[in-house]
Amino acid sequence: MTKLHRFTSAALALAALAAGLAPAPASAQTVPPAKPTARPTAPAQAVPAPKSVTAQQVAPPPDYVIGADDVLIVLFRRDKDLSGEYVVRPDGKITLPLLNDVAAAGLTPAGLRDRITEEAKRFLEDDPAVTVVVKQINSRKVYITGQVARPGPYPIGDHMTVMQLISLAGGLGEYAKKKNIVIIREAGSKPGAKPVTFRFNYEDILNLRNLSSNIELRPGDTVIVP
C-alpha cells in the first residue's frame, strides 16, 4: 500500500468517526414536552352566613294584646340592621334603632306593625315592610292566693280553668274551705265599673256537679282559696 493510499484511508476513517459524533440538527431532535407547573391552590374560605333574626313564633290567642315582659321580634325586610328582638318594658314601650321609644303595650301585633311602619316612613325612603312576631307571652298572668301549696302568679298561656290553676299551685291545703273559693275578675275600662266575682265549689267539680262553674280564667283574674 502506498503512502498516499494509507493517508486517504485514514482521512476517510476520521471523517466517518466525526460524522458519527456530531449532534443532529435542531429540527431533527425530539424534545420532550415540558410538564405544566402546578399552581398552589388557595384554601377555600367559608362565606359568612348573612345575619338574620330567627323568629320562633308562638300563636297568640284571639284576644291577645301586647303587655309588659312580652318578647317580640320586629323584622324589617329591607333594613336588616333595624331588625331585632325586644322585651316590652314595664312602661309598655320598646326601643328600636333609629325610631327610639315606641309604645307597644295595649296593641295587637298588627297594630304595632302599623305604628312602627308609620314611624319608619319618616326616616326611610322605601316601604320598610315591617313584620311583628310574638316570640314569648309573659304578660298574661293569673293569680292564686290563700290555702294552696304554691300561691303566686302563673302564666295563663291561651287557656286555663280554675281547676287547672289549682293543680299548678300544688293543690288545696288541708284546711282550705273547698266550697267557698272565689274568683275576682278585674273591672273593665268603663268608668265606675266594679270587679266581677264568681263562686267555685271544689267538691262539686270532683263529684261532676255544676261543671260550668269551672270557668276559663282571663288574664288578671285572682283566685282566692280561704
Phi, psi and omega in degrees: 000133182282163178299321181295320181292319179295323179293319181294318180296319179294321181295318180294322179295318178296321180295319179295319179295319179296322180294324180290330181271346183291139179293148178290154178301154182302324182292338183266350182283142177261114182260121179295141181296142181287138178286133179296140179279121181286127178276140179296134181271125180291140180297141181294135180258135178288133178275121182297139179289144179296144179292138178207162178257121179280121183258101175267093192277143169251158181265106180292151175294162185302328183266016186289135167231151184292141179221176181300143178078355175292147180254122183241152171241123179253122183246128171254112186296325184258355181224081186298331182293340179273346182285152179177178179254134187224139175258130180290124182287167177302334177278003176084011184245159169237154181248118181252147173302139178076320185268343184064219186284133176230127179290127183240325185298139180090352179259154168282163176304322178293322178295320178293322177302315181295321180294316180296321179300315180296319179295319183291331181297341179286342184242338184248137181286316182273163175301122185290341178051068186270142172231135176246123181243137177269116181268322182207134179256113178244352186275340182273101183232151169237163187230145176224136183219163179102218188277067172228163184293321184226079178292158177143188178277147178222135176295137187269339185063225180250357182196131175197133177259173179298314180299321179295320179295317178300320178296316178298327181279007176091007179089170182283150176285169184299325185256016180294142176273092191295336184271353188238030177288140184235139173249127177251125180251131183301149179292155177287187183278354181290141179299136179079002181291140182252152177300150179257138179243148177230143176263145183222125179252108184298321182292326177300316182293320178298328181264013177060038175244148175051048184296338181292343179286345177279071190286160174277127183283156177242158178303133181096348179295147177236127178257124181250122179250104183287000000 
